[in-house]
């Protein structure tokens, strides 16, 4: 009985410690330890004792998950662990915006070898030069978009 109790306590401790690590390894080990306690109960107390131990283990895990994901985020301590704000933004301009930029004149903010930063109307964009190397400060024409950048060519 003591072995089973110790395995369950160790499993719960590992589940709690998993809160502080950015991985799920301790949760997996904790679950395996609790299953080992259940297996030990099956060998010592038969089917009824093993099933009762299994149900107790499921109940303990359910309580631990409830505390971790429902109660803890509402506490002052838990608010440091959970994300409570959304990040609004994109990594690139919308397709409609990049299509509207075709034909516009841009300035190279950095050397384009063949990619770099360009500026159109005070906004920065990633630029891909179809003409190869472009020096900083050169004036360019936007010819389209490709992947995450605007394709540009040198002005004649």
C-alpha positions as CSV (number, residue, x, y, z in Angstrom):
1,X,0.0,0.0,0.0
2,X,2.8,2.4,0.9
3,X,4.5,1.8,-2.5
4,X,1.3,2.6,-4.4
5,X,0.7,5.8,-2.3
6,X,4.3,6.9,-2.9
7,X,4.0,6.3,-6.7
8,X,0.8,8.3,-6.8
9,X,2.4,11.2,-4.8
10,X,5.5,11.1,-7.0
11,X,3.3,11.2,-10.1
12,X,1.3,14.2,-8.8
13,X,4.6,16.0,-7.9
14,X,5.9,15.5,-11.4
15,X,2.7,16.8,-12.9
16,X,3.0,20.0,-10.7
17,X,6.7,20.4,-11.5
18,X,5.8,20.3,-15.2
19,X,4.2,23.7,-14.8
20,X,7.7,25.2,-14.5
21,X,9.3,23.6,-17.5
22,X,8.5,24.3,-21.2
23,X,8.1,20.6,-22.1
24,X,5.7,17.8,-21.4
25,X,8.3,15.2,-20.4
26,X,7.6,15.4,-16.6
27,X,3.9,15.0,-17.3
28,X,4.6,11.8,-19.3
29,X,6.9,10.5,-16.6
30,X,4.3,11.4,-13.9
31,X,1.5,9.6,-15.8
32,X,3.8,6.5,-16.2
33,X,4.6,6.5,-12.5
34,X,0.9,6.7,-11.6
35,X,0.2,3.8,-14.1
36,X,3.0,1.9,-12.4
37,X,1.2,2.4,-9.1
38,X,-2.0,1.2,-10.6
39,X,-0.3,-1.9,-12.0
40,X,1.2,-2.6,-8.5
41,X,-2.4,-2.3,-7.1
42,X,-3.6,-4.8,-9.6
43,X,-0.9,-7.3,-8.6
44,X,-1.4,-6.8,-4.8
45,X,-5.2,-6.4,-4.6
46,X,-6.6,-8.0,-7.7
47,X,-9.1,-6.6,-10.2
48,X,-11.3,-4.7,-7.8
49,X,-8.4,-3.0,-6.0
50,X,-6.7,-2.2,-9.3
51,X,-9.8,-0.7,-10.8
52,X,-10.4,1.3,-7.6
53,X,-6.8,2.6,-7.7
54,X,-7.2,3.4,-11.4
55,X,-10.3,5.5,-10.7
56,X,-8.6,7.3,-7.9
57,X,-5.7,8.1,-10.2
58,X,-8.1,9.4,-12.9
59,X,-9.8,11.5,-10.2
60,X,-6.4,12.9,-9.0
61,X,-5.3,13.8,-12.6
62,X,-8.7,15.5,-13.3
63,X,-8.4,17.5,-10.1
64,X,-4.8,18.4,-11.0
65,X,-5.8,19.6,-14.5
66,X,-8.8,21.5,-13.1
67,X,-6.5,23.3,-10.6
68,X,-3.8,23.9,-13.3
69,X,-6.1,25.2,-16.1
70,X,-9.1,26.7,-14.3
71,X,-8.1,27.9,-10.9
72,X,-4.4,28.7,-11.3
73,X,-4.8,31.2,-14.2
74,X,-7.1,33.3,-12.0
75,X,-4.5,33.7,-9.2
76,X,-1.9,36.4,-9.0
77,X,0.8,33.8,-9.2
78,X,-0.8,32.0,-12.1
79,X,-1.2,35.2,-14.1
80,X,2.5,35.2,-14.6
81,X,2.4,31.8,-16.2
82,X,-0.5,32.2,-18.6
83,X,-0.9,34.4,-21.6
84,X,-3.9,36.8,-21.2
85,X,-3.5,39.0,-24.2
86,X,-3.7,38.5,-27.9
87,X,-1.0,39.6,-30.3
88,X,-2.5,41.4,-33.3
89,X,-0.3,41.8,-36.4
90,X,1.0,40.0,-39.4
91,X,4.4,39.1,-40.7
92,X,3.6,40.6,-44.1
93,X,1.2,43.1,-45.7
94,X,-2.1,41.7,-46.9
95,X,-2.2,40.6,-50.6
96,X,-4.6,43.4,-51.5
97,X,-2.1,46.0,-50.1
98,X,0.9,44.5,-52.0
99,X,-1.1,44.4,-55.2
100,X,-1.9,48.1,-54.8
101,X,1.9,48.8,-54.5
102,X,2.7,47.4,-57.9
103,X,4.1,50.2,-60.1
104,X,5.0,52.4,-57.1
105,X,8.4,54.0,-56.6
106,X,10.4,52.8,-53.6
107,X,13.7,53.6,-52.0
108,X,16.2,51.0,-50.9
109,X,16.8,51.5,-47.1
110,X,19.4,48.8,-47.1
111,X,21.5,47.2,-49.8
112,X,19.5,44.6,-51.6
113,X,21.6,41.5,-52.2
114,X,19.1,40.4,-53.6
115,X,16.8,41.0,-50.6
116,X,16.7,43.9,-48.2
117,X,14.5,46.7,-46.8
118,X,12.7,49.2,-49.0
119,X,10.5,52.2,-48.2
120,X,7.3,53.3,-49.9
121,X,5.5,56.3,-48.5
122,X,7.3,56.1,-45.1
123,X,6.5,52.3,-44.6
124,X,9.1,49.6,-44.6
125,X,8.7,46.4,-46.7
126,X,10.9,43.5,-47.5
127,X,12.2,43.9,-51.1
128,X,13.5,41.3,-53.5
129,X,15.6,42.8,-56.4
130,X,15.2,41.1,-59.7
131,X,18.3,43.1,-61.0
132,X,20.7,41.5,-58.4
133,X,22.6,43.9,-56.1
134,X,21.1,47.3,-55.4
135,X,22.9,49.9,-53.3
136,X,21.3,51.7,-50.4
137,X,19.4,54.8,-51.4
138,X,18.7,53.7,-55.0
139,X,15.2,54.4,-56.4
140,X,13.3,51.3,-57.4
141,X,10.0,50.3,-59.1
142,X,7.7,47.6,-57.5
143,X,6.9,45.0,-60.1
144,X,4.9,42.6,-57.9
145,X,5.1,40.3,-54.9
146,X,6.7,37.0,-54.2
147,X,6.4,34.9,-51.0
148,X,6.9,37.4,-48.2
149,X,8.5,40.3,-50.1
150,X,7.9,42.8,-52.9
151,X,9.8,42.3,-56.1
152,X,11.5,45.4,-57.3
153,X,13.7,46.6,-60.3
154,X,16.0,49.5,-60.7
155,X,14.5,52.7,-62.2
156,X,16.0,53.3,-65.7
